[in-house]
Amino acid sequence: MNSSVKDPVESGSKKSNIYAWYVVLLCMLAYIFSFIDRQILALMIEPVKADLDLTDTQFSLLHGLAFSLFYAFMGLPLAYLADRFSRPKIIAVGIIFWSVATAMCGLSKNFIQLFLSRMGVGVGEAALSPAAYSMFSDLFKKDKLGRAVAVYSIGSFVGGGIAFLVGGYVIGLLKDLTLIEIPLFGAVKAWQMAFILVGIPGVFIGLLFILTVRDPMRKGQKLNADGQVEKVTMKAAFTFLKKHRTTFTCHYLGFTFYAMALYCLISWSPAFFMRKFGLTPTEAGYMLGTVLLVANTLGVFAAGWLNDWFIQKGRKDAPMITGVIGIVGLVLPLIAFTQVSELWLAVTLLAPAMFFASFPMPVSTTAMQMLAPNQLRAQISAIFLLISNLVAVGIGTTLVALVTDRVFDNPLMVGTSLSIVGGISCVLSFILLKKGCKAFKDSMQREYAS
């Protein structure tokens, strides 16, 4: 950072507070667009499958593995850069990259082209969260961090909700048009046009980010024996993980299985409601978009508030115990909503399932930012996102498709497949997070005993 430019974070309490929340809100806006670009494919399942002649398993590879594989593996090198260089610049480039890749999804003519475009979306989005989390830890005190991360995290569900609403609207608007002519690119179908329309605005968010956000001064960095800041290395991150192996095993895997339940819900609920209750993509988009915007957003706020309340009460394991409470509330409605025969009852049960499914978004992040030293925070977060996305998104969502295709051999059984995979992941998550409460408390004591 140029020393001649006054850091707005350090220049006064009121101004720094306003600026800090501006950064959070801009990151949230980027996160909204990232989830629109990521999730809109779920609503397009039937037209995409029909046009490209895909099975549920092939579609799950597009929706899950193509995105999550590169989102996961690119996160670590990008986080390494974020721990060393300008975090806003890294985020801005990522936003522009994934937005262009989303628009390219709309120009795809076959499975391979769409798979490659989805990979590009994953690569770009990998730049956002680790760098954003790292900045938040420099902008907020620990007892405010949960709420800041919660505000950022609602972007995922606002984005997911908007993806369903906008996707449903675009499909309904363009349903009578067989082909749409785009200058230079020729004719595209309605689902392809939807990708192009949601991809383009993200470019402007990236430009706004690079023009208005400065990298905040890094706080809480560990010093060496000479009083100098320790150099960031990938080895140091893994050394820190090894030092707290029990804590991070329980955290990483516990919240990964929690996320598996969440992404199974988001990815396969549209197909469930369209197949079992005969909803059109437009109807399913409006209904699910509303649920995400209300239930999941409230769940994120509730988790962030509960985490901060536990911290204020002196609970060193606040993020972990909040996760335990959430998983207990999730398991029954997740299993039950696919097994009822009335649409109104299925939606009624889906709402609390979505509410509690959103709990890990702020608290898993808060836990890592609380425990890790500053210069390792982005990398520690990226390693978690690598594991979480490979298992929760890449494997979890594909497991639902495999159970549907290979075990039941019946597309109408997708709801039961969702409940089986989601229910098992909830049980595993509860066991790990419960054990992780004590381990996290012990780790905090060892790192910050003074």
C-alpha positions in Angstrom: 0.0 0.0 0.0 1.2 3.5 -0.9 2.2 5.1 2.4 1.2 8.6 1.1 -2.5 7.4 0.9 -4.3 7.4 4.2 -5.8 4.0 5.0 -9.5 4.6 5.4 -9.6 1.8 7.9 -7.2 3.6 10.2 -8.4 7.1 9.7 -11.2 7.4 12.3 -13.8 5.2 13.9 -16.9 6.4 12.2 -15.2 6.7 8.7 -13.5 3.3 9.1 -16.7 1.7 10.2 -18.6 3.0 7.1 -15.7 2.0 4.8 -15.5 -1.5 6.3 -19.2 -2.1 5.7 -18.9 -0.7 2.2 -16.2 -3.3 1.5 -18.4 -6.0 3.0 -21.4 -4.9 0.9 -19.4 -4.8 -2.3 -18.0 -8.2 -1.6 -21.5 -9.4 -0.9 -22.7 -7.9 -4.3 -19.9 -9.9 -6.0 -20.9 -13.0 -4.1 -24.5 -12.5 -5.2 -23.4 -12.5 -8.8 -21.1 -15.5 -8.2 -24.0 -17.5 -7.0 -26.3 -16.4 -9.7 -23.7 -17.5 -12.2 -23.1 -20.7 -10.3 -26.7 -21.8 -9.5 -28.7 -20.8 -12.5 -27.8 -24.0 -14.2 -29.8 -26.0 -11.6 -33.0 -24.4 -12.9 -32.1 -25.1 -16.5 -31.8 -28.9 -15.9 -34.7 -30.0 -18.2 -34.0 -27.8 -21.3 -30.2 -28.4 -21.0 -30.6 -32.2 -20.7 -33.0 -32.2 -23.6 -30.9 -30.1 -25.9 -27.6 -31.8 -25.1 -29.1 -35.3 -24.6 -27.7 -35.7 -21.0 -28.4 -38.1 -18.1 -28.8 -36.8 -14.5 -25.2 -38.0 -13.9 -23.8 -36.0 -16.8 -25.8 -33.0 -15.7 -24.4 -33.3 -12.2 -20.9 -33.3 -13.6 -21.6 -30.0 -15.3 -23.3 -28.5 -12.2 -20.9 -30.0 -9.6 -17.6 -31.4 -10.7 -16.8 -29.1 -13.6 -17.2 -26.1 -11.3 -16.0 -27.5 -8.0 -12.8 -29.2 -9.2 -11.2 -26.0 -10.5 -12.9 -23.8 -7.8 -11.2 -26.0 -5.2 -7.8 -26.4 -6.7 -7.3 -22.9 -7.9 -8.4 -21.5 -4.5 -5.1 -22.5 -2.9 -2.6 -20.7 -5.2 -4.9 -17.7 -5.4 -5.1 -17.6 -1.6 -1.3 -17.8 -1.4 -1.2 -14.7 -3.6 -3.9 -13.0 -1.4 -1.7 -13.6 1.6 1.2 -11.8 -0.1 -0.2 -9.2 -2.5 -3.2 -6.9 -3.1 -6.4 -8.7 -2.2 -8.8 -6.3 -4.0 -6.9 -6.7 -7.3 -7.0 -10.4 -7.1 -10.8 -10.3 -6.3 -11.5 -7.9 -9.2 -9.7 -10.0 -11.8 -11.5 -13.1 -10.5 -15.0 -11.4 -10.8 -14.3 -10.3 -14.4 -13.0 -13.8 -15.4 -15.9 -15.8 -14.0 -18.5 -13.3 -15.5 -17.0 -13.8 -19.0 -16.9 -17.6 -18.4 -20.6 -17.5 -17.5 -21.5 -15.7 -20.7 -19.5 -18.3 -22.6 -21.8 -21.0 -21.0 -24.5 -19.4 -23.1 -22.5 -19.9 -26.3 -21.8 -23.6 -25.6 -23.2 -26.0 -28.2 -22.3 -29.4 -26.6 -21.3 -31.1 -23.3 -17.6 -30.5 -23.7 -17.9 -26.7 -24.4 -20.3 -26.3 -21.4 -18.0 -28.3 -19.2 -15.0 -26.1 -20.1 -17.0 -22.9 -19.5 -18.2 -24.2 -16.1 -14.5 -24.8 -15.3 -13.8 -21.2 -16.1 -16.6 -20.1 -13.7 -14.9 -22.1 -11.0 -11.5 -20.7 -11.6 -12.7 -17.1 -11.4 -14.9 -17.6 -8.3 -12.0 -19.2 -6.5 -10.4 -15.7 -6.1 -13.2 -14.2 -4.1 -13.9 -15.8 -0.7 -10.4 -16.5 0.7 -9.3 -13.0 -0.1 -12.6 -11.5 1.2 -12.4 -13.4 4.5 -8.9 -12.3 5.0 -9.8 -8.6 4.5 -12.8 -8.9 6.9 -10.5 -10.1 9.7 -8.5 -6.8 9.2 -11.6 -4.6 9.1 -13.5 -6.0 12.1 -12.9 -7.0 15.7 -13.5 -10.7 16.6 -16.9 -10.0 18.3 -18.1 -8.3 15.1 -16.6 -10.6 12.6 -19.4 -13.1 12.7 -22.0 -10.5 11.6 -19.7 -9.2 8.9 -19.2 -12.6 7.5 -22.9 -13.3 7.8 -23.8 -10.2 5.7 -21.3 -11.3 3.1 -22.6 -14.9 3.2 -26.2 -13.9 2.5 -24.9 -13.0 -0.9 -24.8 -16.8 -1.7 -28.5 -17.2 -0.9 -29.6 -13.8 -2.4 -27.7 -14.9 -5.5 -29.1 -18.3 -5.5 -32.6 -16.9 -5.0 -32.2 -14.4 -7.8 -30.8 -17.1 -10.0 -34.0 -19.1 -9.6 -36.2 -16.0 -10.0 -34.4 -14.5 -12.9 -33.9 -17.9 -14.6 -37.6 -18.7 -14.2 -38.6 -15.2 -15.5 -36.3 -15.5 -18.5 -37.5 -19.0 -19.4 -41.1 -17.8 -19.1 -40.4 -14.7 -21.1 -38.6 -16.6 -23.9 -40.4 -19.9 -23.8 -42.2 -19.2 -27.1 -39.0 -18.3 -28.9 -37.3 -21.3 -30.5 -34.1 -19.4 -31.3 -32.7 -15.9 -30.5 -30.3 -14.2 -32.8 -27.2 -12.6 -31.3 -25.0 -10.5 -33.5 -21.6 -12.1 -34.3 -22.6 -15.3 -32.4 -25.7 -16.5 -34.3 -28.8 -18.2 -32.9 -29.1 -19.4 -29.3 -31.9 -20.9 -27.2 -33.6 -19.5 -24.2 -31.5 -21.2 -21.6 -28.3 -20.1 -23.4 -29.6 -16.5 -23.4 -30.2 -16.7 -19.7 -26.4 -17.4 -19.1 -25.4 -14.5 -21.3 -27.7 -12.0 -19.5 -26.6 -12.9 -16.0 -22.9 -13.1 -16.9 -22.4 -9.6 -18.4 -23.2 -7.4 -15.3 -20.4 -9.0 -13.2 -17.7 -7.3 -15.4 -18.9 -3.9 -14.1 -18.7 -5.2 -10.5 -15.1 -6.2 -11.0 -14.2 -2.7 -12.4 -16.0 -1.0 -9.5 -14.0 -3.2 -7.0 -10.6 -2.4 -8.4 -11.4 1.4 -8.6 -12.8 1.8 -5.0 -11.3 -0.7 -2.7 -7.9 -0.5 -1.1 -6.1 -3.4 0.6 -6.6 -2.9 4.4 -3.6 -2.9 6.7 -2.9 -6.4 7.8 -3.3 -7.0 11.6 -2.3 -9.8 13.9 0.6 -11.0 11.8 3.1 -13.3 13.6 6.6 -11.9 14.0 9.9 -13.8 13.9 12.7 -13.6 16.5 14.0 -10.4 14.9 10.6 -8.7 15.2 9.9 -8.9 11.5 6.8 -10.3 10.0 7.2 -14.0 9.2 7.2 -14.7 5.4 4.2 -16.5 4.1 4.9 -20.0 2.8 2.6 -22.8 1.8 4.5 -25.0 4.2 3.7 -22.7 7.1 0.0 -23.2 6.4 0.3 -27.0 6.5 2.5 -26.8 9.6 -0.2 -24.8 11.3 -2.9 -27.3 10.3 -0.7 -30.1 11.7 -0.3 -28.3 15.0 -4.1 -28.2 15.3 -4.8 -31.4 13.4 -7.8 -32.6 15.6 -9.4 -29.1 15.4 -9.1 -28.8 11.6 -10.0 -32.4 10.9 -13.3 -31.9 12.8 -13.8 -28.4 11.4 -13.0 -29.2 7.7 -14.8 -32.5 7.5 -17.7 -31.5 9.8 -18.6 -28.4 7.9 -17.9 -30.1 4.6 -20.6 -32.7 5.3 -22.8 -29.9 6.5 -22.2 -28.1 3.2 -23.0 -31.4 1.3 -26.5 -31.3 2.7 -26.9 -27.6 1.7 -25.7 -28.1 -1.9 -27.7 -31.2 -2.4 -30.8 -29.2 -1.4 -29.9 -26.3 -3.7 -28.9 -28.4 -6.6 -31.6 -31.0 -6.7 -34.7 -29.3 -5.2 -35.6 -27.8 -8.6 -35.6 -31.2 -10.2 -37.6 -32.7 -7.3 -40.4 -30.1 -7.4 -40.6 -30.2 -11.2 -40.7 -34.0 -11.4 -42.9 -34.9 -8.4 -45.3 -32.0 -8.5 -45.2 -31.1 -12.2 -44.0 -27.5 -11.7 -42.7 -25.7 -14.7 -39.2 -24.2 -14.5 -40.8 -20.7 -14.1 -43.0 -21.9 -11.2 -40.1 -23.8 -9.5 -37.8 -20.8 -10.0 -40.3 -18.3 -8.3 -41.0 -20.7 -5.4 -37.4 -21.7 -4.7 -36.1 -18.2 -5.3 -38.5 -16.9 -2.6 -37.5 -19.7 -0.2 -33.8 -19.0 -0.6 -34.2 -15.2 -0.3 -36.2 -15.5 2.9 -35.3 -18.7 4.8 -31.6 -18.9 3.9 -31.0 -15.2 4.4 -32.6 -15.4 7.8 -30.6 -18.5 8.6 -27.3 -16.8 7.8 -28.1 -13.8 10.0 -29.3 -16.0 12.8 -26.0 -18.0 12.7 -23.9 -14.9 12.6 -25.8 -13.3 15.5 -25.7 -16.6 17.6 -21.9 -16.9 17.0 -21.3 -13.4 18.2 -23.6 -13.9 21.2 -21.7 -17.0 22.2 -18.4 -15.1 21.9 -19.7 -12.2 24.0 -20.7 -14.8 26.6 -17.1 -16.1 26.7 -17.5 -19.3 24.6 -14.2 -20.0 22.8 -15.9 -22.7 20.7 -18.7 -20.3 19.5 -18.5 -21.1 15.8 -18.5 -24.9 16.4 -21.4 -25.0 18.9 -23.4 -22.8 16.5 -22.7 -25.4 13.8 -23.9 -28.2 16.1 -27.2 -26.3 16.8 -27.7 -25.8 13.1 -27.2 -29.4 12.1 -29.6 -30.7 14.7 -32.3 -28.3 13.3 -31.6 -29.4 9.7 -31.8 -33.2 9.7 -35.5 -33.9 10.2 -37.0 -31.4 7.7 -34.3 -32.3 5.1 -35.4 -35.9 5.2 -39.1 -35.2 5.5 -39.8 -32.6 2.8 -39.3 -35.1 -0.1 -41.5 -37.8 1.4 -44.8 -35.9 1.7 -47.4 -35.9 -1.1 -48.7 -32.3 -0.8 -46.9 -29.5 -2.4 -47.7 -27.0 0.3 -46.4 -29.3 3.0 -43.2 -30.0 1.0 -42.5 -26.3 0.7 -43.4 -25.7 4.4 -40.8 -28.3 5.4 -38.3 -27.1 2.9 -38.2 -23.6 4.5 -36.8 -24.7 7.9 -34.4 -27.1 6.1 -33.0 -24.2 4.1 -32.9 -22.0 7.2 -30.7 -24.4 9.2 -28.8 -25.5 6.1 -27.4 -22.0 5.8 -25.8 -21.9 9.3 -22.3 -23.1 8.2 -21.8 -20.2 5.8 -20.7 -17.6 8.4 -19.5 -19.8 11.3 -17.2 -22.1 9.4 -15.4 -19.0 8.1 -15.4 -17.2 11.5 -13.8 -20.2 13.1 -10.8 -20.1 10.7 -10.4 -16.4 10.9 -10.4 -16.5 14.7 -7.8 -19.2 15.0 -5.4 -18.7 12.1 -2.6 -16.0 12.1 -3.2 -13.1 9.7 -0.7 -14.1 7.0 -2.2 -17.6 6.8 -5.9 -16.9 6.9 -6.6 -16.9 3.1 -4.6 -20.1 2.7 -6.3 -21.9 5.6 -9.7 -20.8 4.2 -8.7 -22.0 0.7 -7.7 -25.4 1.9 -11.1 -25.7 3.6 -12.9 -24.6 0.4 -10.8 -27.1 -1.6 -12.0 -30.0 0.6 -15.5 -28.6 1.0 -16.1 -28.0 -2.7 -14.6 -31.3 -3.9 -16.6 -33.4 -1.4 -19.8 -31.3 -0.9 -20.3 -30.0 -4.5 -18.3 -32.3 -6.6 -19.1 -35.6 -4.9 -22.2 -34.9 -2.9 -24.4 -33.6 -5.7 -23.1 -36.4 -8.0 -24.0 -39.0 -5.4 -27.6 -37.9 -5.5 -27.6 -38.4 -9.3 -25.9 -41.8 -9.0 -28.4 -43.1 -6.5 -31.2 -41.9 -8.7 -29.7 -43.3 -11.9 -28.1 -46.5 -10.7 -29.9 -47.6 -7.5 -33.5 -46.5 -8.3 -33.2 -46.2 -12.1 -36.1 -43.7 -11.9 -35.8 -39.9 -12.3 -38.9 -39.5 -10.1 -36.9 -40.8 -7.1 -34.5 -37.9 -7.0 -36.2 -36.6 -3.8 -35.6 -39.8 -2.0 -32.0 -39.8 -3.2 -31.6 -36.3 -1.9 -32.9 -37.3 1.5 -30.6 -40.3 1.8 -27.4 -38.5 0.8 -28.4 -35.4 2.8 -29.5 -37.3 5.9 -26.2 -39.3 6.1 -24.1 -36.2 5.7 -26.0 -34.5 8.5 -25.2 -37.4 10.9 -21.5 -37.4 10.0 -21.4 -33.6 10.4 -23.0 -33.7 13.9 -20.5 -36.3 15.1 -17.5 -34.3 13.9 -18.7 -30.8 14.9 -19.6 -32.1 18.4 -16.1 -33.5 18.9 -14.6 -30.3 17.4 -16.1 -28.1 20.1 -13.5 -29.1 22.7 -10.7 -29.3 20.2 -11.4 -25.8 18.9 -11.5 -24.5 22.5 -8.2 -26.1 23.3 -6.6 -24.7 20.1 -7.8 -21.1 20.9 -6.3 -21.5 24.4 -2.9 -22.6 23.0 -2.7 -19.8 20.4 -4.1 -16.9 22.4 -3.5 -17.9 26.0 -2.5 -14.4 26.9 
